[in-house]
Structure formats: C-alpha cells, structure tokens
Amino acid sequence: MTEPIVDVRNLSVIFGDFYAVRDVSFSVAPGEIFGFLGANGAGKTTTIRVLCGLLPASRGKVIIDGAEFIPGRENIIKQKVGYMSQRFTLYDGLSVGENFDFAAAMRGLSRDVYMSNRAKLLDFIGFSENLNTVVKDLPGGIKQEVALCVSLLHDPKIIFLDEPTAGVAPVARNRFWRLIQDLAAAGKTVFVTTHYMDEAENCNRIALMRAGQIVAAASPAELKRTAFGDTLYNFAPRGGAMLIADKDMEMCEPYGRNWHVKFHTNVNVSRALMKYKADFDITKISPSLEDVFIKLVEGDNR
C-alpha cells in the first residue's frame, strides 16, 4: 500500500481549557483530493494550521510527506506544503508580478527556478492579464487563480486550500475546481475546505468535523449510503401545508419549500407515510451531501 502523504494521529490542539481540536486521526493518500468540511468554528482551520507547520499540536503526531512536526523544525514541513488562505494570500495593493516576486523571495527561490515555475503556473491557469495589473483590479475568479499559483510557486507536493472559492461567482468556481482536478491528476495532493456541498462532490474522500472532532470520513457516495441508506423522502406541500416532525422521524429538515425526511429504522415507513399523503406529494430521493452535512454536522448535539 502507498504510504500516506498526510498522517495525523490523535491530534489535539488546546487553548487554555478549550479543545479546538480533540483526538483527531486521519490520513491522506498522494494525489488525493481530500475535503475537510464542518461548520464555522469546528476546528478545520486550526487543523490545517498544524498541518502546514504554523501551529504546534498540544498532543498527538503529525507527519507530512515523511517529516514529523517537531517544534523548532517546522520549516521542514513548510517547504513541503502550499497554503492558500480564505482571507489573505495576495497583497491587493501590489501588482500580480510583485506578488510573485515577493513570494519567490520569501521562499528563497533562485531566479531561474522562479521564472520557470511562474511561467508554467501562469500558463496552467491561462493568465492573459498584464503582470503589472494591480491585484485589487482583477476579477474575483482570476484573483483566486493567481493566489493558487502563488501558493504553488515553490512546487509543493501538498496544497492546502482554505475555502478558496468563497464569494466567487459560480462559473469561476467551476473553473477553479477544474484546476484542482488537473493538479491532482498531475500528482499533487489537494486538501480543501469548502461550504459549497456541490463542490465537495468532487473530492475523493471527505472528513466531516464537528466541535473539534471528526464524526465521519469516507467517499461522498459512502457518506450518503451510511447516513441514509435508501430511507430519505421529499415532502412537497400541497397548498400551505406545514410539516411538523413526529416521533417516527429521525430527521425532518426544510429544503426550499419542501422537507427532507428520514424515518427511524424500526418504523413501518409505508404506514407512517399514509397520514401525510393527503397534504404532501411524497417521493423517495437520493440524499445529497447537503443532507449528510445537515444530519451529521448540524444535527442534534452539535
């Protein structure tokens, strides 16, 4: 079996009495697109900061491409990873070229390596703007693509993308994900967080995080199958009918004008549905990742 390129064992990050991350373990294979999903404050960004060598673990072990996170030797890990933050990657007041120059200087890249890598990356995203263009004047989608290139300038094996498409138009989001898929096809390992469930469908595997802990980790298809089996129903109201959850329902969540309902496994579903058929059009449906997220991450005891 291929050794994991990211190997996390019993990771905890504690601030005072607060566990931001509690006893988390997972691994990521080389060339994998690994999704990391959870509500705000779940511990995703804190975990990523540890994996990038930016924050020491309180307990546990982190190994990145064969290098263990050891305080005082964080730079070994930093050289192996690229990190694109959800808030800050580029300097808005500098030009595109100046942002590249700054990143190359910070990484200590030689002139030849820098120019070669920059040319390849700009060609990779099909960049057609002038390098003297100030970053703040770029469209949002292109700005994110340039930020991705800057994060890849030192040719890391692993790239961490923290909500890279937040606030970007749908067309630009789709294009950005095609770039992610191209990176993975070229052998890069991509570790990504997102709040867009349609984007998460592109991941090979997904870990769901809640209150500092991983509550599930599997492929999108397996997460759906494990969480729901074939027991999810869509209730479309006739007229102004309202659906109120009863004891037979394990989950009853609004979904636009409709409701998505999962019954407890010991319930006779056919009999339970009879009392609602006068007021609702009911169909069995395939669960989405959004349904999984609501059930496992935003459900009871979150």
Disulfide bonds with the S-S distance in Angstrom:
none
